[in-house]
C-alpha cells in the first residue's frame, strides 16, 4: 500500500533527493519555498511504499485561477519503476484536482529526456500537443503538453507560456 505524505519541512530534503536524481537538468528547487509560503496554489507529496520513500508527485496552479492544474515533480525512484506506482499516484492527483473543481489537469514533459513518461501520459490524458511557444523550452521543440479534461470544458493549451524558462539551463 502507498502512503501519501504532504510536503513539509521534515520530508522536504527527501523529496529534493528524488527530484535531483530524476531531474538533474532542472533548477527549480526554490519553487518549494513558494509552495511553503503559499505563493503558488499547489500540493505536493512524498510517496512511501513499505515505509520507504519511492516517489514524488504533486500539482501546482501557477496563475492561481483555479482552472488549470499542472502535474509537478512527478517521478518514481528507479528501483521502484515498472510496478504500477506511477500510474497509481498520477490517478490520485487526477482525483484530487477534479475534486477541487479544476477544469483541466495538464502536464508537460520533454519527450527526448523522459520518453517513458510519454507512454504513460498517452494512456492517462485526453489530448497531446507539441509545445512550440517562442520561449526557451518551446524552442527546443522537445516539449509536449498533455491535457486531461475534468468536466465538459474542452480547451487545449494552445502554446500559452508554461512559465518555466527560469527553471532550465540550456
Ligand atoms: C514516468 C514514470 C513516472 C513512470 O512510473 P512507473 O511507476 O515506472 O510507471 P508504471 O509502472 O505505473 O507504468 C505505467 C505505464 O508506463 C509505461 N511504462 C512504464 N515503464 C515502462 C518501460 N520501462 N517501458 C515501456 N513502457 C513503460 C507503460 O505504458 C505502463 O503502463 P502499463 O502498466 O499499462 O503497461 C517513471 O518512469 C519515472 O519516474 N521516470 C523518470 C522521470 C519522469 O519521466 N517523470 C515524468 C516526467 S514529467
Backbone and ligand atoms as CSV (ligand in chain L), in Angstrom:
chain,resi,resn,atom,element,x,y,z
A,1,UNK,N,N,0.826,-1.205,0.000
A,1,UNK,CA,C,0.000,0.000,0.000
A,1,UNK,C,C,0.865,1.262,0.000
A,2,UNK,N,N,0.396,2.268,-0.712
A,2,UNK,CA,C,1.165,3.511,-0.781
A,2,UNK,C,C,0.651,4.506,0.259
A,3,UNK,N,N,1.597,5.217,0.880
A,3,UNK,CA,C,1.234,6.255,1.842
A,3,UNK,C,C,1.643,7.599,1.254
A,4,UNK,N,N,0.726,8.566,1.317
A,4,UNK,CA,C,0.986,9.903,0.756
A,4,UNK,C,C,1.251,10.876,1.895
A,5,UNK,N,N,2.499,11.381,1.932
A,5,UNK,CA,C,2.873,12.332,2.971
A,5,UNK,C,C,2.974,13.716,2.353
A,6,UNK,N,N,2.173,14.655,2.838
A,6,UNK,CA,C,2.219,16.002,2.248
A,6,UNK,C,C,3.599,16.618,2.450
A,7,UNK,N,N,4.000,17.421,1.480
A,7,UNK,CA,C,5.272,18.148,1.598
A,7,UNK,C,C,5.284,18.929,2.908
A,8,UNK,N,N,6.371,18.745,3.670
A,8,UNK,CA,C,6.523,19.550,4.892
A,8,UNK,C,C,8.011,19.753,5.138
A,9,UNK,N,N,8.331,20.501,6.176
A,9,UNK,CA,C,9.742,20.869,6.356
A,9,UNK,C,C,10.607,19.655,6.705
A,10,UNK,N,N,10.018,18.591,7.203
A,10,UNK,CA,C,10.875,17.453,7.538
A,10,UNK,C,C,11.032,16.452,6.392
A,11,UNK,N,N,10.126,16.427,5.424
A,11,UNK,CA,C,10.360,15.498,4.300
A,11,UNK,C,C,10.868,16.219,3.035
A,12,UNK,N,N,11.009,17.511,3.135
A,12,UNK,CA,C,11.462,18.351,2.028
A,12,UNK,C,C,12.765,17.841,1.401
A,13,UNK,N,N,13.749,17.479,2.260
A,13,UNK,CA,C,15.035,17.025,1.710
A,13,UNK,C,C,14.912,15.689,0.994
A,14,UNK,N,N,14.046,14.833,1.482
A,14,UNK,CA,C,13.836,13.532,0.846
A,14,UNK,C,C,13.222,13.733,-0.544
A,15,UNK,N,N,12.274,14.672,-0.641
A,15,UNK,CA,C,11.649,14.968,-1.933
A,15,UNK,C,C,12.685,15.547,-2.894
A,16,UNK,N,N,13.506,16.448,-2.382
A,16,UNK,CA,C,14.540,17.049,-3.254
A,16,UNK,C,C,15.529,16.005,-3.758
A,17,UNK,N,N,15.857,15.035,-2.891
A,17,UNK,CA,C,16.802,13.988,-3.295
A,17,UNK,C,C,16.253,13.236,-4.519
A,18,UNK,N,N,14.973,12.883,-4.471
A,18,UNK,CA,C,14.351,12.156,-5.590
A,18,UNK,C,C,14.328,13.058,-6.825
A,19,UNK,N,N,13.977,14.297,-6.595
A,19,UNK,CA,C,13.900,15.239,-7.712
A,19,UNK,C,C,15.267,15.409,-8.389
A,20,UNK,N,N,16.324,15.526,-7.598
A,20,UNK,CA,C,17.666,15.703,-8.182
A,20,UNK,C,C,18.098,14.468,-8.954
A,21,UNK,N,N,17.714,13.301,-8.439
A,21,UNK,CA,C,18.084,12.056,-9.114
A,21,UNK,C,C,17.363,11.944,-10.464
A,22,UNK,N,N,16.087,12.330,-10.496
A,22,UNK,CA,C,15.294,12.118,-11.716
A,22,UNK,C,C,15.294,13.304,-12.664
A,23,UNK,N,N,15.541,14.508,-12.159
A,23,UNK,CA,C,15.513,15.711,-12.999
A,23,UNK,C,C,16.773,16.544,-12.804
A,24,UNK,N,N,17.942,15.975,-13.126
A,24,UNK,CA,C,19.190,16.721,-12.889
A,24,UNK,C,C,19.258,18.010,-13.710
A,25,UNK,N,N,18.491,18.089,-14.791
A,25,UNK,CA,C,18.577,19.266,-15.663
A,25,UNK,C,C,17.758,20.440,-15.131
A,26,UNK,N,N,16.964,20.205,-14.100
A,26,UNK,CA,C,16.074,21.276,-13.628
A,26,UNK,C,C,16.644,21.962,-12.390
A,27,UNK,N,N,16.477,23.274,-12.331
A,27,UNK,CA,C,16.985,24.004,-11.155
A,27,UNK,C,C,15.869,24.776,-10.467
A,28,UNK,N,N,14.770,24.106,-10.249
A,28,UNK,CA,C,13.605,24.802,-9.696
A,28,UNK,C,C,13.413,24.550,-8.207
A,29,UNK,N,N,14.490,24.230,-7.487
A,29,UNK,CA,C,14.322,23.909,-6.062
A,29,UNK,C,C,13.611,25.023,-5.302
A,30,UNK,N,N,13.862,26.251,-5.709
A,30,UNK,CA,C,13.268,27.385,-4.987
A,30,UNK,C,C,11.745,27.371,-5.046
A,31,UNK,N,N,11.192,26.665,-6.050
A,31,UNK,CA,C,9.734,26.599,-6.147
A,31,UNK,C,C,9.124,26.110,-4.834
A,32,UNK,N,N,9.828,25.208,-4.158
A,32,UNK,CA,C,9.281,24.678,-2.918
A,32,UNK,C,C,9.096,25.775,-1.876
A,33,UNK,N,N,9.970,26.758,-1.902
A,33,UNK,CA,C,9.844,27.868,-0.947
A,33,UNK,C,C,8.511,28.577,-1.205
A,34,UNK,N,N,8.220,28.770,-2.524
A,34,UNK,CA,C,6.942,29.408,-2.870
A,34,UNK,C,C,5.767,28.575,-2.366
A,35,UNK,N,N,5.913,27.245,-2.455
A,35,UNK,CA,C,4.820,26.398,-2.010
A,35,UNK,C,C,4.640,26.527,-0.494
A,36,UNK,N,N,5.775,26.525,0.234
A,36,UNK,CA,C,5.686,26.683,1.694
A,36,UNK,C,C,5.021,28.010,2.063
A,37,UNK,N,N,5.341,29.048,1.285
A,37,UNK,CA,C,4.799,30.373,1.607
A,37,UNK,C,C,3.401,30.597,1.035
A,38,UNK,N,N,2.872,29.543,0.393
A,38,UNK,CA,C,1.547,29.647,-0.240
A,38,UNK,C,C,1.457,30.722,-1.311
A,39,UNK,N,N,2.594,31.007,-1.983
A,39,UNK,CA,C,2.561,31.985,-3.079
A,39,UNK,C,C,1.938,31.372,-4.323
A,40,UNK,N,N,2.087,30.067,-4.463
A,40,UNK,CA,C,1.502,29.355,-5.604
A,40,UNK,C,C,0.586,28.283,-5.031
A,41,UNK,N,N,-0.625,28.220,-5.562
A,41,UNK,CA,C,-1.554,27.199,-5.099
A,41,UNK,C,C,-1.021,25.842,-5.552
A,42,UNK,N,N,-0.845,24.923,-4.638
A,42,UNK,CA,C,-0.231,23.646,-5.012
A,42,UNK,C,C,-0.404,22.623,-3.894
A,43,UNK,N,N,-0.023,21.401,-4.211
A,43,UNK,CA,C,0.006,20.361,-3.193
A,43,UNK,C,C,0.993,19.295,-3.663
A,44,UNK,N,N,1.937,18.986,-2.830
A,44,UNK,CA,C,2.969,18.008,-3.196
A,44,UNK,C,C,3.049,16.884,-2.181
A,45,UNK,N,N,3.478,15.714,-2.678
A,45,UNK,CA,C,3.577,14.558,-1.787
A,45,UNK,C,C,4.911,13.829,-1.941
A,46,UNK,N,N,5.350,13.302,-0.811
A,46,UNK,CA,C,6.352,12.243,-0.827
A,46,UNK,C,C,5.547,10.959,-0.684
A,47,UNK,N,N,5.810,9.992,-1.574
A,47,UNK,CA,C,5.042,8.743,-1.525
A,47,UNK,C,C,5.930,7.643,-0.953
A,48,UNK,N,N,5.372,6.894,-0.003
A,48,UNK,CA,C,6.137,5.829,0.654
A,48,UNK,C,C,5.509,4.472,0.332
A,49,UNK,N,N,6.394,3.488,0.111
A,49,UNK,CA,C,5.915,2.109,-0.028
A,49,UNK,C,C,6.639,1.282,1.038
A,50,UNK,N,N,5.911,0.566,1.847
A,50,UNK,CA,C,6.502,-0.164,2.974
A,50,UNK,C,C,7.430,0.751,3.771
A,51,UNK,N,N,6.971,1.943,4.019
A,51,UNK,CA,C,7.718,2.924,4.826
A,51,UNK,C,C,8.949,3.511,4.139
A,52,UNK,N,N,9.179,3.141,2.879
A,52,UNK,CA,C,10.355,3.666,2.164
A,52,UNK,C,C,9.914,4.690,1.125
A,53,UNK,N,N,10.615,5.841,1.053
A,53,UNK,CA,C,10.291,6.819,0.009
A,53,UNK,C,C,10.487,6.194,-1.369
A,54,UNK,N,N,9.431,6.229,-2.220
A,54,UNK,CA,C,9.560,5.612,-3.538
A,54,UNK,C,C,9.284,6.596,-4.673
A,55,UNK,N,N,8.618,7.717,-4.383
A,55,UNK,CA,C,8.211,8.599,-5.484
A,55,UNK,C,C,7.809,9.972,-4.953
A,56,UNK,N,N,7.725,10.919,-5.858
A,56,UNK,CA,C,7.127,12.222,-5.527
A,56,UNK,C,C,6.136,12.569,-6.630
A,57,UNK,N,N,5.133,13.321,-6.231
A,57,UNK,CA,C,4.187,13.856,-7.210
A,57,UNK,C,C,3.445,15.026,-6.565
A,58,UNK,N,N,2.882,15.870,-7.384
A,58,UNK,CA,C,2.077,16.967,-6.865
A,58,UNK,C,C,1.456,17.725,-8.013
A,59,UNK,N,N,0.840,18.844,-7.677
A,59,UNK,CA,C,0.262,19.702,-8.713
A,59,UNK,C,C,0.435,21.147,-8.282
A,60,UNK,N,N,0.425,22.042,-9.266
A,60,UNK,CA,C,0.504,23.475,-8.976
A,60,UNK,C,C,-0.396,24.219,-9.951
A,61,UNK,N,N,-0.802,25.419,-9.531
A,61,UNK,CA,C,-1.707,26.266,-10.322
A,61,UNK,C,C,-0.985,27.607,-10.434
A,62,UNK,N,N,-0.139,27.751,-11.468
A,62,UNK,CA,C,0.800,28.878,-11.441
A,62,UNK,C,C,0.149,30.237,-11.628
A,63,UNK,N,N,-1.060,30.280,-12.268
A,63,UNK,CA,C,-1.686,31.605,-12.387
A,63,UNK,C,C,-2.823,31.790,-11.365
A,64,UNK,N,N,-2.926,30.824,-10.454
A,64,UNK,CA,C,-3.910,30.922,-9.352
A,64,UNK,C,C,-5.337,31.217,-9.821
A,65,UNK,N,N,-5.711,30.635,-10.985
A,65,UNK,CA,C,-7.061,30.906,-11.500
A,65,UNK,C,C,-8.054,29.772,-11.226
A,66,UNK,N,N,-7.544,28.715,-10.605
A,66,UNK,CA,C,-8.410,27.571,-10.327
A,66,UNK,C,C,-8.998,26.904,-11.585
A,67,UNK,N,N,-8.277,27.063,-12.710
A,67,UNK,CA,C,-8.741,26.480,-13.969
A,67,UNK,C,C,-7.841,25.317,-14.398
A,68,UNK,N,N,-6.531,25.610,-14.456
A,68,UNK,CA,C,-5.555,24.610,-14.908
A,68,UNK,C,C,-4.644,24.214,-13.755
A,69,UNK,N,N,-4.610,22.931,-13.474
A,69,UNK,CA,C,-3.604,22.441,-12.534
A,69,UNK,C,C,-2.574,21.675,-13.353
A,70,UNK,N,N,-1.313,21.841,-13.027
A,70,UNK,CA,C,-0.234,21.123,-13.706
A,70,UNK,C,C,0.378,20.088,-12.777
A,71,UNK,N,N,0.663,18.909,-13.320
A,71,UNK,CA,C,1.383,17.901,-12.547
A,71,UNK,C,C,2.816,18.402,-12.353
A,72,UNK,N,N,3.324,18.275,-11.158
A,72,UNK,CA,C,4.681,18.731,-10.894
A,72,UNK,C,C,5.531,17.665,-10.231
A,73,UNK,N,N,6.788,17.739,-10.473
A,73,UNK,CA,C,7.819,16.837,-9.928
A,73,UNK,C,C,7.299,15.435,-9.686
A,74,UNK,N,N,6.961,14.855,-10.802
A,74,UNK,CA,C,6.415,13.503,-10.810
A,74,UNK,C,C,7.528,12.542,-11.190
A,75,UNK,N,N,7.901,11.694,-10.270
A,75,UNK,CA,C,8.932,10.717,-10.594
A,75,UNK,C,C,8.919,9.566,-9.612
A,76,UNK,N,N,9.248,8.396,-10.127
A,76,UNK,CA,C,9.337,7.185,-9.314
A,76,UNK,C,C,10.811,6.783,-9.284
A,77,UNK,N,N,11.335,6.489,-8.098
A,77,UNK,CA,C,12.746,6.108,-7.997
A,77,UNK,C,C,13.002,4.876,-8.872
A,78,UNK,N,N,14.169,4.824,-9.518
A,78,UNK,CA,C,14.422,3.738,-10.491
A,78,UNK,C,C,14.126,2.344,-9.955
A,79,UNK,N,N,14.509,2.079,-8.702
A,79,UNK,CA,C,14.306,0.715,-8.180
A,79,UNK,C,C,12.831,0.377,-7.937
A,80,UNK,N,N,11.948,1.383,-8.023
A,80,UNK,CA,C,10.505,1.144,-7.835
A,80,UNK,C,C,9.728,1.272,-9.152
A,81,UNK,N,N,10.423,1.563,-10.231
A,81,UNK,CA,C,9.714,1.783,-11.508
A,81,UNK,C,C,9.182,0.460,-12.075
A,82,UNK,N,N,8.168,0.580,-12.919
A,82,UNK,CA,C,7.635,-0.602,-13.605
A,82,UNK,C,C,6.745,-1.472,-12.729
A,83,UNK,N,N,6.325,-0.944,-11.563
A,83,UNK,CA,C,5.463,-1.725,-10.655
A,83,UNK,C,C,4.060,-1.134,-10.561
A,84,UNK,N,N,3.752,-0.181,-11.421
A,84,UNK,CA,C,2.409,0.412,-11.380
A,84,UNK,C,C,2.285,1.615,-10.457
A,85,UNK,N,N,3.383,2.013,-9.813
A,85,UNK,CA,C,3.307,3.125,-8.847
A,85,UNK,C,C,3.015,4.448,-9.568
A,86,UNK,N,N,3.688,4.666,-10.699
A,86,UNK,CA,C,3.493,5.918,-11.434
A,86,UNK,C,C,2.025,6.103,-11.807
A,87,UNK,N,N,1.437,5.030,-12.339
A,87,UNK,CA,C,0.037,5.101,-12.768
A,87,UNK,C,C,-0.885,5.385,-11.575
A,88,UNK,N,N,-0.612,4.712,-10.486
A,88,UNK,CA,C,-1.479,4.846,-9.298
A,88,UNK,C,C,-1.402,6.263,-8.705
A,89,UNK,N,N,-0.208,6.821,-8.611
A,89,UNK,CA,C,-0.113,8.136,-7.953
A,89,UNK,C,C,-0.569,9.250,-8.895
A,90,UNK,N,N,-0.452,9.017,-10.194
A,90,UNK,CA,C,-1.000,10.006,-11.139
A,90,UNK,C,C,-2.529,10.016,-11.041
A,91,UNK,N,N,-3.122,8.845,-10.910
A,91,UNK,CA,C,-4.587,8.778,-10.757
A,91,UNK,C,C,-5.031,9.487,-9.478
A,92,UNK,N,N,-4.203,9.366,-8.432
A,92,UNK,CA,C,-4.505,10.025,-7.150
A,92,UNK,C,C,-4.582,11.544,-7.342
A,93,UNK,N,N,-3.636,12.071,-8.122
A,93,UNK,CA,C,-3.599,13.522,-8.368
A,93,UNK,C,C,-4.776,13.932,-9.273
A,94,UNK,N,N,-5.100,13.107,-10.264
A,94,UNK,CA,C,-6.257,13.397,-11.126
A,94,UNK,C,C,-7.511,13.522,-10.246
A,95,UNK,N,N,-7.702,12.570,-9.344
A,95,UNK,CA,C,-8.890,12.570,-8.491
A,95,UNK,C,C,-8.902,13.788,-7.567
A,96,UNK,N,N,-7.734,14.130,-7.041
A,96,UNK,CA,C,-7.662,15.263,-6.107
A,96,UNK,C,C,-8.023,16.579,-6.807
A,97,UNK,N,N,-7.437,16.784,-7.981
A,97,UNK,CA,C,-7.635,18.043,-8.708
A,97,UNK,C,C,-9.083,18.149,-9.217
A,98,UNK,N,N,-9.631,17.027,-9.619
A,98,UNK,CA,C,-11.042,17.010,-10.055
A,98,UNK,C,C,-11.962,17.375,-8.879
A,99,UNK,N,N,-11.657,16.829,-7.724
A,99,UNK,CA,C,-12.473,17.124,-6.539
A,99,UNK,C,C,-12.366,18.606,-6.153
A,100,UNK,N,N,-11.290,19.246,-6.538
A,100,UNK,CA,C,-11.117,20.674,-6.245
A,100,UNK,C,C,-11.745,21.559,-7.327
A,101,UNK,N,N,-12.434,20.915,-8.274
A,101,UNK,CA,C,-13.165,21.623,-9.338
A,101,UNK,C,C,-12.297,22.322,-10.365
A,102,UNK,N,N,-11.101,21.818,-10.584
A,102,UNK,CA,C,-10.315,22.333,-11.708
A,102,UNK,C,C,-10.953,21.845,-13.013
A,103,UNK,N,N,-10.780,22.635,-14.077
A,103,UNK,CA,C,-11.311,22.235,-15.387
A,103,UNK,C,C,-10.365,21.266,-16.091
A,104,UNK,N,N,-9.062,21.478,-15.872
A,104,UNK,CA,C,-8.068,20.704,-16.621
A,104,UNK,C,C,-6.921,20.273,-15.718
A,105,UNK,N,N,-6.446,19.061,-15.928
A,105,UNK,CA,C,-5.135,18.690,-15.398
A,105,UNK,C,C,-4.217,18.610,-16.596
A,106,UNK,N,N,-3.102,19.305,-16.509
A,106,UNK,CA,C,-2.155,19.307,-17.631
A,106,UNK,C,C,-0.793,18.871,-17.119
A,107,UNK,N,N,0.028,18.438,-18.041
A,107,UNK,CA,C,1.400,18.098,-17.679
A,107,UNK,C,C,2.266,18.363,-18.896
A,108,UNK,N,N,3.461,18.861,-18.667
A,108,UNK,CA,C,4.385,18.968,-19.795
A,108,UNK,C,C,5.575,18.087,-19.508
A,109,UNK,N,N,6.157,17.582,-20.578
A,109,UNK,CA,C,7.324,16.736,-20.412
A,109,UNK,C,C,8.240,16.877,-21.619
A,110,UNK,N,N,9.491,16.494,-21.433
A,110,UNK,CA,C,10.490,16.530,-22.506
A,110,UNK,C,C,10.527,15.137,-23.122
A,111,UNK,N,N,10.083,15.038,-24.367
A,111,UNK,CA,C,9.928,13.704,-24.978
A,111,UNK,C,C,11.264,13.022,-25.246
A,112,UNK,N,N,12.348,13.802,-25.285
A,112,UNK,CA,C,13.668,13.205,-25.527
A,112,UNK,C,C,14.259,12.692,-24.216
A,113,UNK,N,N,14.139,13.510,-23.161
A,113,UNK,CA,C,14.737,13.150,-21.870
A,113,UNK,C,C,13.881,12.115,-21.129
A,114,UNK,N,N,12.559,12.230,-21.248
A,114,UNK,CA,C,11.663,11.355,-20.473
A,114,UNK,C,C,10.678,10.593,-21.372
A,115,UNK,N,N,11.191,9.746,-22.279
A,115,UNK,CA,C,10.301,9.083,-23.245
A,115,UNK,C,C,9.268,8.154,-22.605
A,116,UNK,N,N,9.603,7.556,-21.464
A,116,UNK,CA,C,8.648,6.629,-20.828
A,116,UNK,C,C,7.413,7.388,-20.354
A,117,UNK,N,N,7.648,8.632,-19.914
A,117,UNK,CA,C,6.501,9.403,-19.415
A,117,UNK,C,C,5.476,9.596,-20.529
A,118,UNK,N,N,5.929,9.713,-21.773
A,118,UNK,CA,C,5.010,9.885,-22.903
A,118,UNK,C,C,4.081,8.668,-23.011
A,119,UNK,N,N,4.648,7.470,-22.814
A,119,UNK,CA,C,3.832,6.251,-22.921
A,119,UNK,C,C,2.748,6.247,-21.849
A,120,UNK,N,N,3.125,6.677,-20.647
A,120,UNK,CA,C,2.154,6.719,-19.554
A,120,UNK,C,C,1.096,7.795,-19.817
A,121,UNK,N,N,1.537,8.965,-20.239
A,121,UNK,CA,C,0.585,10.068,-20.453
A,121,UNK,C,C,-0.357,9.780,-21.625
A,122,UNK,N,N,0.141,9.082,-22.646
A,122,UNK,CA,C,-0.748,8.706,-23.761
A,122,UNK,C,C,-1.950,7.929,-23.240
A,123,UNK,N,N,-1.727,7.128,-22.208
A,123,UNK,CA,C,-2.824,6.319,-21.662
A,123,UNK,C,C,-3.734,7.114,-20.742
A,124,UNK,N,N,-3.163,8.065,-19.996
A,124,UNK,CA,C,-3.926,8.686,-18.893
A,124,UNK,C,C,-4.539,10.049,-19.237
A,125,UNK,N,N,-4.062,10.694,-20.313
A,125,UNK,CA,C,-4.569,12.029,-20.659
A,125,UNK,C,C,-5.388,11.960,-21.951
A,126,UNK,N,N,-6.165,13.019,-22.214
A,126,UNK,CA,C,-7.052,13.017,-23.380
A,126,UNK,C,C,-6.403,13.569,-24.643
A,127,UNK,N,N,-5.565,14.589,-24.501
A,127,UNK,CA,C,-5.016,15.275,-25.682
A,127,UNK,C,C,-3.532,15.550,-25.502
A,128,UNK,N,N,-2.803,15.452,-26.612
A,128,UNK,CA,C,-1.360,15.734,-26.612
A,128,UNK,C,C,-1.083,16.846,-27.611
A,129,UNK,N,N,-0.293,17.848,-27.211
A,129,UNK,CA,C,0.070,18.941,-28.138
A,129,UNK,C,C,1.581,19.160,-28.079
A,130,UNK,N,N,2.178,19.448,-29.207
A,130,UNK,CA,C,3.587,19.870,-29.192
A,130,UNK,C,C,3.619,21.270,-28.584
A,131,UNK,N,N,4.631,21.557,-27.757
A,131,UNK,CA,C,4.743,22.900,-27.167
A,131,UNK,C,C,5.716,23.713,-28.004
A,132,UNK,N,N,5.173,24.648,-28.795
A,132,UNK,CA,C,6.007,25.398,-29.745
A,132,UNK,C,C,5.980,26.896,-29.443
A,133,UNK,N,N,5.864,27.249,-28.191
A,133,UNK,CA,C,5.950,28.649,-27.774
A,133,UNK,C,C,7.353,29.167,-28.138
A,134,UNK,N,N,7.496,30.486,-28.287
A,134,UNK,CA,C,8.816,31.020,-28.660
A,134,UNK,C,C,9.721,31.194,-27.440
A,135,UNK,N,N,9.349,30.674,-26.278
A,135,UNK,CA,C,10.249,30.761,-25.120
A,135,UNK,C,C,11.346,29.704,-25.245
A,136,UNK,N,N,12.208,29.688,-24.223
A,136,UNK,CA,C,13.410,28.849,-24.293
A,136,UNK,C,C,13.067,27.363,-24.424
A,137,UNK,N,N,12.128,26.897,-23.631
A,137,UNK,CA,C,11.856,25.455,-23.713
A,137,UNK,C,C,11.053,25.115,-24.980
A,138,UNK,N,N,10.223,26.054,-25.438
A,138,UNK,CA,C,9.485,25.824,-26.680
A,138,UNK,C,C,10.424,25.700,-27.872
A,139,UNK,N,N,11.475,26.461,-27.816
A,139,UNK,CA,C,12.467,26.470,-28.897
A,139,UNK,C,C,13.095,25.111,-29.151
A,140,UNK,N,N,13.215,24.313,-28.113
A,140,UNK,CA,C,13.866,23.006,-28.272
A,140,UNK,C,C,13.004,22.081,-29.134
A,141,UNK,N,N,11.691,22.371,-29.214
A,141,UNK,CA,C,10.711,21.527,-29.912
A,141,UNK,C,C,10.622,20.116,-29.323
A,142,UNK,N,N,11.152,19.947,-28.123
A,142,UNK,CA,C,11.122,18.629,-27.471
A,142,UNK,C,C,10.015,18.507,-26.443
A,143,UNK,N,N,9.348,19.609,-26.140
A,143,UNK,CA,C,8.368,19.576,-25.060
A,143,UNK,C,C,6.951,19.326,-25.593
A,144,UNK,N,N,6.209,18.587,-24.795
A,144,UNK,CA,C,4.859,18.192,-25.163
A,144,UNK,C,C,3.942,18.502,-23.978
A,145,UNK,N,N,2.737,18.999,-24.272
A,145,UNK,CA,C,1.760,19.280,-23.207
A,145,UNK,C,C,0.598,18.298,-23.359
A,146,UNK,N,N,0.286,17.613,-22.280
A,146,UNK,CA,C,-0.885,16.726,-22.258
A,146,UNK,C,C,-1.977,17.375,-21.416
A,147,UNK,N,N,-3.238,17.151,-21.815
A,147,UNK,CA,C,-4.383,17.687,-21.072
A,147,UNK,C,C,-5.362,16.579,-20.750
A,148,UNK,N,N,-5.842,16.590,-19.518
A,148,UNK,CA,C,-6.942,15.700,-19.113
A,148,UNK,C,C,-8.154,16.581,-18.833
A,149,UNK,N,N,-9.262,16.289,-19.490
A,149,UNK,CA,C,-10.491,17.057,-19.264
A,149,UNK,C,C,-11.170,16.542,-17.995
A,150,UNK,N,N,-11.535,17.473,-17.116
A,150,UNK,CA,C,-12.110,17.067,-15.834
A,150,UNK,C,C,-13.606,17.366,-15.737
A,151,UNK,N,N,-14.138,18.079,-16.749
A,151,UNK,CA,C,-15.588,18.331,-16.800
A,151,UNK,C,C,-15.954,18.479,-18.283
A,152,UNK,N,N,-16.976,19.267,-18.599
A,152,UNK,CA,C,-17.388,19.333,-20.017
A,152,UNK,C,C,-16.627,20.391,-20.823
A,153,UNK,N,N,-15.710,21.120,-20.200
A,153,UNK,CA,C,-14.917,22.106,-20.959
A,153,UNK,C,C,-13.841,21.389,-21.771
A,154,UNK,N,N,-13.533,21.955,-22.952
A,154,UNK,CA,C,-12.608,21.286,-23.872
A,154,UNK,C,C,-11.639,22.286,-24.491
A,155,UNK,N,N,-10.754,22.823,-23.720
A,155,UNK,CA,C,-9.808,23.783,-24.297
A,155,UNK,C,C,-8.378,23.240,-24.232
A,156,UNK,N,N,-7.755,23.210,-25.403
A,156,UNK,CA,C,-6.363,22.770,-25.411
A,156,UNK,C,C,-5.481,23.869,-24.817
A,157,UNK,N,N,-4.206,23.572,-24.614
A,157,UNK,CA,C,-3.302,24.561,-24.021
A,157,UNK,C,C,-2.897,25.636,-25.033
A,158,UNK,N,N,-2.786,25.245,-26.316
A,158,UNK,CA,C,-2.513,26.178,-27.408
A,158,UNK,C,C,-1.246,27.009,-27.239
A,159,UNK,N,N,-0.202,26.411,-26.798
A,159,UNK,CA,C,1.118,27.081,-26.764
A,159,UNK,C,C,1.211,28.315,-25.865
A,160,UNK,N,N,0.266,28.484,-24.961
A,160,UNK,CA,C,0.458,29.573,-23.995
A,160,UNK,C,C,1.726,29.283,-23.193
A,161,UNK,N,N,2.315,30.328,-22.637
A,161,UNK,CA,C,3.580,30.121,-21.941
A,161,UNK,C,C,3.396,29.206,-20.741
A,162,UNK,N,N,4.353,28.305,-20.566
A,162,UNK,CA,C,4.309,27.431,-19.399
A,162,UNK,C,C,4.997,28.069,-18.202
A,163,UNK,N,N,5.646,29.207,-18.456
A,163,UNK,CA,C,6.219,29.958,-17.346
A,163,UNK,C,C,7.355,29.222,-16.653
A,164,UNK,N,N,8.086,28.413,-17.426
A,164,UNK,CA,C,9.073,27.533,-16.803
A,164,UNK,C,C,10.505,27.808,-17.244
A,165,UNK,N,N,10.729,28.829,-18.081
A,165,UNK,CA,C,12.071,29.035,-18.608
A,165,UNK,C,C,13.134,29.202,-17.519
A,166,UNK,N,N,12.757,29.861,-16.439
A,166,UNK,CA,C,13.750,30.109,-15.382
A,166,UNK,C,C,14.259,28.823,-14.756
A,167,UNK,N,N,13.509,27.746,-14.982
A,167,UNK,CA,C,13.860,26.503,-14.312
A,167,UNK,C,C,14.804,25.598,-15.110
A,168,UNK,N,N,15.240,26.078,-16.269
A,168,UNK,CA,C,16.136,25.244,-17.078
A,168,UNK,C,C,17.368,26.031,-17.496
A,169,UNK,N,N,18.510,25.340,-17.493
A,169,UNK,CA,C,19.741,25.924,-18.047
A,169,UNK,C,C,20.063,25.193,-19.329
A,170,UNK,N,N,19.641,25.723,-20.458
A,170,UNK,CA,C,20.001,25.054,-21.724
A,170,UNK,C,C,21.250,25.702,-22.270
L,1,LIG,C1,C,7.432,8.008,-15.969
L,1,LIG,C2,C,7.485,7.288,-14.620
L,1,LIG,C3,C,6.949,8.229,-13.529
L,1,LIG,C4,C,6.578,6.043,-14.703
L,1,LIG,O1,O,6.496,5.462,-13.412
L,1,LIG,P1,P,6.385,3.879,-13.210
L,1,LIG,O2,O,5.990,3.621,-11.791
L,1,LIG,O3,O,7.615,3.222,-13.674
L,1,LIG,O4,O,5.182,3.536,-14.213
L,1,LIG,P2,P,4.127,2.362,-14.101
L,1,LIG,O5,O,4.797,1.108,-13.603
L,1,LIG,O6,O,2.936,2.824,-13.340
L,1,LIG,O7,O,3.741,2.162,-15.640
L,1,LIG,C5,C,2.778,2.973,-16.233
L,1,LIG,C6,C,2.822,2.856,-17.738
L,1,LIG,O8,O,4.001,3.461,-18.224
L,1,LIG,C7,C,4.568,2.693,-19.284
L,1,LIG,N1,N,5.888,2.204,-18.867
L,1,LIG,C8,C,6.430,2.289,-17.643
L,1,LIG,N2,N,7.700,1.805,-17.660
L,1,LIG,C9,C,7.927,1.416,-18.925
L,1,LIG,C10,C,9.064,0.853,-19.594
L,1,LIG,N3,N,10.211,0.596,-18.947
L,1,LIG,N4,N,8.970,0.614,-20.912
L,1,LIG,C11,C,7.821,0.887,-21.595
L,1,LIG,N5,N,6.718,1.405,-21.001
L,1,LIG,C12,C,6.780,1.667,-19.693
L,1,LIG,C13,C,3.610,1.609,-19.573
L,1,LIG,O9,O,2.756,2.105,-20.565
L,1,LIG,C14,C,2.853,1.442,-18.270
L,1,LIG,O10,O,1.545,1.085,-18.483
L,1,LIG,P3,P,1.082,-0.467,-18.355
L,1,LIG,O11,O,1.425,-0.889,-16.973
L,1,LIG,O12,O,-0.392,-0.399,-18.615
L,1,LIG,O13,O,1.847,-1.212,-19.394
L,1,LIG,C15,C,8.928,6.822,-14.270
L,1,LIG,O14,O,9.435,6.078,-15.349
L,1,LIG,C16,C,9.893,7.963,-13.971
L,1,LIG,O15,O,9.964,8.436,-12.835
L,1,LIG,N6,N,10.669,8.388,-14.998
L,1,LIG,C17,C,11.652,9.463,-14.845
L,1,LIG,C18,C,11.044,10.814,-14.514
L,1,LIG,C19,C,9.913,11.180,-15.433
L,1,LIG,O16,O,9.961,10.962,-16.625
L,1,LIG,N7,N,8.879,11.812,-14.865
L,1,LIG,C20,C,7.729,12.302,-15.600
L,1,LIG,C21,C,8.119,13.446,-16.448
L,1,LIG,S1,S,7.231,14.873,-16.102
